[in-house]
Amino acid sequence: MTRLYLRNQLCIPVMGFNRAIIYDLGRKDYHFISEAHYHMLNTDGLINFDGISDESERSELIDFLLDLEIVFEVASAHEAERFPKISTALHHTNPLSHAVVHTNISRNFIDFISQNHLQNLSIISAQMNDEVIRVINSFAHLEIDGIYLYIEKFDPHSLSLYERELARLPAVFSVNFFKADKPHTKLEANIYYNFFTEGFGDYKQLLTVDKLYVNQDFFLEAYNKHSYYNGKIYIDPSGNIKNGLNNTQIFGNINSMSDDEFHQTINSELFLALGNISKQKTLVCQHCEFRYMCTDTRVPEKEAEHWFHHAECVYNPYISKWNNEEGYLNLKASGITVSASGCTINKDQLSETFNKIWSE
């Protein structure tokens, strides 16, 4: 008797240049799969495993997928109708859902966003001190899901002084310290304390594995919008309004704005432009299997028909390597040329490079 299988609709296959990933949105995890297995699983109907001629390989794959609950067995083809495809549309959009500020943030900003629901508020400070606590309390009356602190210089003494006080602030989700002696993470009183050896200036520029997020809300946002710039506002220490930490474009100054001017600004087509650029529209990113879980702070640019980045990502999807992994090469060394006119792939050079890297 033929056994029938459907794919869990919260397990979404995404194809990269060389390999694919199953995004397990329910468990906030991911699993690599081959291109051949991607094409089998990329269906909303019954899965046809007959393409795998080797019975042992076929059985091993099915057991693997069943164990992870990526697929499940149904009694008949009619049961497929009971499991409709989930929508990938982003139904709820908010022009302001993520804010990044410094401890000298103007009271104007706090008043202007009093009617907004913020998913994330990030506060940057040179050190952990009374001013950080004061700023957190100044936002206490607002609807904020989580507050993230970024402390540019780690000082063990100041952490011990404020750890108990931070524990009494329910909105604080994580405290991130930079220039620590060694990288590590600890969980205390429902707050994640993350310690990084690099400086904050380097951290905010680069994509790293810890900036990959797998969940349904993030996936839908990244599928339709830019996962970093959509709904994002950054107020620099001088009060200048920007889209994000690495963007140089200024949209006015919070200190000299009225409430109406502020909301006209953040709802303007110019301010929202970067947030509307999905990774599928961006050169190189469109070939990356991580594109719907990636928090990429680089500023996309468009000089001709294509969106692209002047700065290269730390992950090369054409050879499936991160820059801290053995065998990594940059795009040019891999046979990839990226410019405003498009992406050109030297297939012979890339094939030779890929085979050399992965056969060693």
C-alpha positions in Angstrom: 0.0 0.0 0.0 1.4 3.4 -1.0 1.9 5.8 2.0 0.8 9.4 1.5 2.6 12.4 2.9 2.0 16.2 3.2 4.4 18.9 4.2 3.9 20.8 7.4 2.8 24.2 6.2 5.0 25.9 8.9 8.0 24.1 7.4 8.9 26.1 4.3 11.5 25.1 1.7 13.7 28.0 0.4 16.2 27.4 -2.4 19.7 29.0 -2.4 22.2 28.9 -5.2 23.7 25.5 -4.1 21.5 24.1 -1.4 18.1 24.7 0.2 16.9 25.2 3.7 13.7 24.1 5.4 12.5 27.0 7.6 10.8 25.4 10.6 8.8 28.5 11.6 7.0 26.7 14.5 10.1 25.5 16.2 12.2 28.5 15.2 14.9 26.3 13.6 16.2 25.3 10.2 17.5 22.3 8.3 19.6 22.1 5.2 18.4 19.9 2.3 19.6 19.2 -1.2 18.2 20.9 -4.3 16.6 17.6 -5.4 14.9 17.2 -2.0 13.8 20.9 -2.3 11.9 20.2 -5.5 10.1 17.2 -3.9 9.1 19.2 -0.8 8.2 22.4 -2.6 4.6 21.4 -3.1 1.3 22.1 -1.2 -0.1 18.7 -2.3 1.0 15.2 -1.8 4.8 14.7 -1.8 6.1 12.4 -4.5 9.2 10.6 -3.1 9.3 8.2 -6.1 12.0 10.4 -7.6 14.5 8.7 -5.3 15.1 5.3 -6.9 17.2 3.9 -4.1 14.8 2.4 -1.5 17.2 2.8 1.4 17.9 6.5 0.6 14.1 7.1 0.2 13.3 5.4 3.5 16.0 7.3 5.3 14.8 10.7 4.0 11.2 10.0 4.9 12.1 8.9 8.5 14.3 12.0 8.9 11.4 14.3 7.8 8.9 12.5 9.9 11.1 12.7 13.0 11.4 16.4 12.6 7.7 16.7 11.8 8.5 18.4 8.5 6.1 15.9 6.8 3.2 13.9 8.2 1.3 10.9 6.9 -2.3 11.1 5.7 -4.8 8.3 5.1 -6.1 9.5 1.7 -5.6 12.2 -0.9 -8.8 13.8 0.2 -7.2 14.7 3.5 -4.9 17.2 1.8 -7.9 19.6 1.5 -8.0 19.9 5.3 -4.5 21.5 5.3 -4.7 24.6 3.2 -1.6 26.6 2.2 -0.6 29.4 4.6 -0.6 32.9 3.2 2.8 34.6 2.7 1.1 38.0 2.5 2.1 40.6 5.1 -1.4 41.7 6.3 -0.4 44.1 9.1 2.1 46.8 8.3 3.3 49.4 10.7 5.4 52.4 9.5 7.1 52.4 12.9 7.7 49.1 14.8 11.5 49.2 15.6 13.3 52.2 17.1 17.0 52.7 17.9 18.0 55.6 20.1 20.7 56.9 22.3 20.4 57.8 26.0 20.2 61.5 25.2 17.0 60.9 23.2 14.7 64.0 23.0 11.4 64.0 24.9 9.8 65.0 21.6 10.4 61.5 20.3 8.8 59.8 23.3 5.8 62.0 23.0 5.5 61.6 19.2 5.4 57.8 19.4 3.0 57.6 22.3 0.3 56.0 20.0 2.7 53.6 18.4 3.1 49.9 19.3 6.9 49.2 19.2 8.0 45.6 18.8 11.6 46.5 19.7 13.3 49.5 21.3 17.1 49.5 21.2 19.0 51.9 23.4 22.7 52.6 22.8 24.9 53.8 25.6 28.7 54.2 26.0 28.4 52.6 29.4 26.0 51.1 31.9 24.9 54.0 34.3 21.9 55.8 35.8 21.1 57.5 32.5 20.3 54.1 30.9 17.8 53.3 33.7 16.3 56.8 33.4 15.7 56.4 29.7 14.2 53.0 30.1 11.7 54.4 32.6 10.9 57.3 30.3 9.5 54.8 27.9 7.6 52.8 30.6 4.2 54.1 29.7 4.4 53.1 26.1 3.4 49.8 24.5 6.8 48.1 23.8 7.3 44.3 23.4 11.0 44.3 24.2 13.9 46.6 25.1 17.4 45.8 23.9 20.4 47.6 25.5 23.7 48.0 23.7 26.5 49.0 26.0 29.6 49.9 24.0 32.1 49.2 26.7 31.8 46.3 29.2 32.6 47.0 32.8 32.1 44.1 35.2 31.7 46.5 38.2 28.8 48.5 36.5 27.0 45.3 35.6 27.0 44.1 39.2 25.7 47.5 40.3 22.7 47.5 37.9 21.9 43.9 37.4 19.3 43.9 40.2 17.7 47.1 39.0 17.5 45.8 35.4 15.7 42.7 36.7 12.9 44.9 38.0 12.3 46.3 34.5 10.0 43.8 32.8 10.4 45.2 29.2 14.1 44.6 29.1 14.8 41.5 27.0 18.5 41.6 26.5 21.6 43.6 27.5 24.5 43.4 25.0 28.0 44.4 26.1 30.9 45.0 23.7 34.7 44.8 24.1 34.4 42.0 26.6 37.3 39.6 27.4 35.5 36.6 25.9 32.2 36.0 24.1 29.4 34.3 26.1 25.8 34.5 27.0 24.0 34.1 30.3 20.3 34.2 31.3 19.5 36.0 34.6 16.0 37.0 35.7 14.6 36.5 32.2 17.2 38.8 30.7 19.7 37.6 28.2 23.2 39.1 28.8 25.3 38.8 25.7 29.0 39.6 25.7 30.9 40.3 22.5 34.7 40.8 22.1 34.3 43.1 19.1 33.4 46.8 19.4 29.9 48.0 18.7 31.0 49.8 15.6 32.1 46.5 14.0 29.1 44.6 15.3 26.5 46.9 13.8 28.1 46.7 10.3 28.3 42.9 9.9 25.9 40.1 9.5 26.7 37.2 11.8 25.1 33.8 12.5 23.5 35.2 15.8 21.6 37.7 13.6 19.7 34.9 11.8 16.1 34.6 13.1 13.6 31.9 12.2 10.0 32.5 13.1 6.8 33.2 11.3 6.6 37.0 11.8 10.2 37.5 10.7 9.8 35.2 7.7 6.7 37.0 6.5 8.3 40.4 6.9 11.5 39.3 5.1 9.5 37.7 2.3 7.6 40.9 1.6 9.8 43.7 2.9 13.4 44.5 4.0 13.7 42.8 7.4 16.0 45.5 8.8 14.7 48.7 7.3 11.0 48.0 7.3 9.4 49.9 10.2 12.8 51.1 11.5 13.8 54.5 12.7 17.2 55.6 14.1 17.7 58.8 16.0 21.4 59.6 16.2 23.0 61.5 19.2 22.4 64.8 17.4 18.7 64.1 17.0 18.9 63.4 13.2 16.3 61.0 11.9 17.6 58.1 9.8 16.4 54.7 8.5 19.0 52.7 10.4 22.4 52.7 12.1 24.4 52.6 8.9 22.4 55.0 6.8 23.8 58.5 6.2 20.6 60.0 4.7 18.9 62.4 7.2 15.2 63.0 7.2 15.1 66.0 9.5 15.8 66.5 13.2 13.6 65.4 16.0 14.5 68.4 18.2 13.0 70.9 15.7 9.9 69.0 14.5 6.2 69.1 15.4 4.2 66.0 15.9 2.6 66.4 12.5 5.9 66.9 10.8 7.3 63.8 12.4 4.5 61.6 11.3 4.5 63.0 7.8 8.2 62.2 7.6 8.0 58.5 8.8 5.0 57.9 6.5 6.6 59.6 3.4 7.4 57.5 0.3 11.1 58.5 0.6 11.5 57.3 4.2 9.7 54.1 3.5 11.6 53.3 0.3 14.3 51.1 1.8 11.8 49.1 3.9 10.0 48.0 0.7 13.0 46.4 -0.9 12.9 42.6 -0.4 15.9 40.4 -0.6 14.4 38.7 -3.6 14.9 42.0 -5.5 18.5 42.4 -4.4 21.5 41.0 -6.3 23.4 38.1 -4.5 20.8 38.1 -1.7 18.3 36.6 -4.1 20.6 33.6 -4.4 21.1 33.1 -0.7 19.3 30.4 1.3 19.4 32.6 4.4 17.6 35.5 2.8 14.3 35.2 4.8 16.0 34.9 8.2 18.8 37.5 7.7 19.1 40.8 9.5 21.3 42.7 7.1 22.1 46.3 8.0 23.9 47.2 4.8 22.3 50.0 2.8 21.0 48.7 -0.6 21.6 51.0 -3.6 20.2 51.2 -7.1 22.1 52.8 -9.9 20.5 51.1 -12.8 17.9 48.3 -12.9 19.1 46.4 -9.9 19.3 46.8 -6.2 22.8 45.7 -4.9 25.3 46.4 -2.1 28.7 48.0 -2.5 29.8 46.3 0.7 30.1 42.5 0.4 28.3 40.2 2.8 30.2 37.9 5.1 28.4 34.9 3.6 29.1 33.8 0.0 26.0 31.8 -1.2 27.8 30.8 -4.4 30.3 28.6 -2.4 28.1 28.2 0.7 30.8 29.6 3.1 30.9 32.2 5.8 34.1 34.3 6.0 35.2 32.7 9.2 35.1 29.2 7.7 38.0 27.4 6.0 37.9 27.6 2.3 36.0 31.0 2.2 36.6 33.2 -0.9 35.0 36.5 -1.7 32.7 36.9 -4.7 35.4 38.0 -7.2 37.7 35.1 -6.3 34.7 32.8 -6.8 34.0 34.1 -10.3 31.1 36.5 -9.4 31.0 40.1 -10.6 28.3 42.3 -9.0 27.6 45.9 -10.2 24.6 48.2 -10.8 24.2 46.5 -14.3 23.7 43.1 -12.8 25.3 39.9 -11.5 27.7 38.0 -13.8 28.7 34.4 -13.0 31.7 32.8 -14.5 30.3 29.2 -14.4 33.5 27.4 -15.2 35.5 29.3 -12.5 32.8 29.0 -9.9 32.4 25.2 -10.6 36.1 24.7 -10.3 36.3 26.8 -7.2 33.3 25.1 -5.5 34.6 21.6 -6.3 38.0 22.4 -5.0 36.7 23.8 -1.7 34.2 21.0 -1.0 36.4 18.1 -2.1 39.2 18.9 0.3 
